[in-house]
Amino acid sequence: MAEIKKITISVPDDLPAQYVNMSYITHTPQEFILDFASILPGIKQPKINTRLVFSPLGAKLLIQALNENLRRYESNFGEIKIPRGHSLADQLFRTADPKDSPEEE
């Protein structure tokens, strides 16, 4: 078996954090595109402030990592309840309309 080497990653002290409460997720055959924005009072038309592009494998590994971390979070702090019915969460994290998807290049 190949030896797994630990990778040390540093976070720059001046790396700005982005608050996001809205996302659009689209994909092409080669990649998954995750766009994030912030809806705040007084902002009539939010703009994407962060875009992440993953390979399909990278996207699947991200989902696994998020699921594991959500499981740990809920075991420590309790279940995260998802609102039912029409809510702000439905609007912010809805499935993107196919006509809103970026054109394939």
Backbone hydrogen bonds in HBPLUS format (Angstrom, degrees):
<---DONOR---> <-ACCEPTOR-->    atom                        ^
c    i                          cat <-CA-CA->   ^        H-A-AA   ^      H-
h    n   atom  resd res      DA  || num        DHA   H-A  angle D-A-AA Bond
n    s   type  num  typ     dist DA aas  dist angle  dist       angle   num
A0015-LEU N   A0012-PRO O   3.17 MM   3  5.33 165.7  2.20 113.4 114.0     1
A0021-ASN N   A0037-ALA O   3.07 MM  16  6.47 153.0  2.14 149.5 155.1     2
A0037-ALA N   A0022-MET O   2.97 MM  15  5.20 155.5  2.03 143.3 145.1     3
A0023-SER N   A0092-LEU O   3.24 MM  69  6.50 164.0  2.27 152.7 152.6     4
A0024-TYR N   A0035-ASP O   2.89 MM  11  5.14 154.2  1.95 145.3 150.9     5
A0035-ASP N   A0024-TYR O   2.85 MM  11  5.14 173.1  1.86 162.1 163.5     6
A0026-THR N   A0033-ILE O   2.96 MM   7  5.26 162.8  1.99 151.4 156.9     7
A0033-ILE N   A0026-THR O   2.80 MM   7  5.26 170.8  1.81 145.5 148.7     8
A0028-THR N   A0031-GLU O   2.85 MM   3  5.34 160.4  1.89 157.6 163.6     9
A0032-PHE N   A0054-PHE O   2.77 MM  22  5.13 157.5  1.82 146.6 154.2    10
A0054-PHE N   A0032-PHE O   2.88 MM  22  5.13 163.7  1.90 151.6 157.2    11
A0034-LEU N   A0052-LEU O   2.84 MM  18  5.10 171.2  1.84 157.9 161.0    12
A0052-LEU N   A0034-LEU O   2.85 MM  18  5.10 162.5  1.88 148.2 154.1    13
A0036-PHE N   A0050-THR O   2.87 MM  14  5.20 155.4  1.94 160.0 162.2    14
A0049-ASN N   A0036-PHE O   2.79 MM  13  6.04 154.6  1.86 152.1 160.4    15
A0050-THR N   A0036-PHE O   3.42 MM  14  5.20 153.5  2.49 138.8 136.5    16
A0043-ILE N   A0040-LEU O   3.07 MM   3  5.67 162.1  2.10 141.1 142.8    17
A0059-ALA N   A0055-SER O   2.85 MM   4  6.12 155.3  1.91 157.6 164.4    18
A0060-LYS N   A0056-PRO O   3.02 MM   4  6.28 158.1  2.07 147.7 153.2    19
A0061-LEU N   A0057-LEU O   2.92 MM   4  6.18 159.5  1.96 154.2 160.0    20
A0062-LEU N   A0058-GLY O   2.88 MM   4  6.06 147.9  1.98 143.0 152.2    21
A0063-ILE N   A0059-ALA O   2.98 MM   4  6.28 157.3  2.03 148.4 153.9    22
A0064-GLN N   A0060-LYS O   3.04 MM   4  6.34 157.7  2.09 146.3 152.2    23
A0065-ALA N   A0061-LEU O   2.96 MM   4  6.20 159.1  2.01 146.7 152.2    24
A0066-LEU N   A0062-LEU O   2.81 MM   4  6.08 161.3  1.85 155.1 160.5    25
A0067-ASN N   A0063-ILE O   2.85 MM   4  6.02 165.7  1.87 153.8 157.8    26
A0068-GLU N   A0064-GLN O   2.99 MM   4  6.18 160.9  2.03 148.8 153.7    27
A0069-ASN N   A0065-ALA O   2.98 MM   4  6.18 159.7  2.02 147.3 153.1    28
A0070-LEU N   A0066-LEU O   2.78 MM   4  5.99 154.0  1.85 153.4 161.1    29
A0071-ARG N   A0067-ASN O   2.93 MM   4  6.11 155.6  1.98 146.1 152.8    30
A0072-ARG N   A0068-GLU O   3.03 MM   4  6.33 159.6  2.07 147.0 152.0    31
A0073-TYR N   A0069-ASN O   2.87 MM   4  6.03 161.2  1.91 146.4 152.1    32
A0074-GLU N   A0070-LEU O   2.87 MM   4  6.05 171.3  1.88 154.8 156.7    33
A0075-SER N   A0071-ARG O   2.98 MM   4  6.16 146.2  2.10 143.5 153.0    34
A0076-ASN N   A0072-ARG O   3.09 MM   4  6.35 137.9  2.28 142.8 153.5    35
A0076-ASN N   A0073-TYR O   3.04 MM   3  5.23 130.2  2.30  99.2 112.7    36
A0077-PHE N   A0073-TYR O   2.75 MM   4  5.91 161.3  1.78 160.4 166.7    37
A0078-GLY N   A0074-GLU O   2.87 MM   4  4.44 143.5  2.00 120.0 124.6    38
A0090-ASP N   A0087-SER O   3.08 MM   3  5.15 121.4  2.43  96.0 110.1    39
A0091-GLN N   A0087-SER O   3.27 MM   4  6.70 149.7  2.37 144.8 152.2    40
A0091-GLN N   A0088-LEU O   3.06 MM   3  5.14 118.1  2.45  96.4 111.4    41
A0092-LEU N   A0088-LEU O   2.86 MM   4  6.11 160.9  1.90 157.5 163.1    42
A0093-PHE N   A0089-ALA O   2.93 MM   4  5.77 161.4  1.96 149.0 153.0    43
A0100-ASP N   A0097-ASP O   2.67 MM   3  5.31 158.0  1.72 126.1 133.9    44
A0101-SER N   A0098-PRO O   3.10 MM   3  5.26 162.7  2.13 108.1 113.5    45
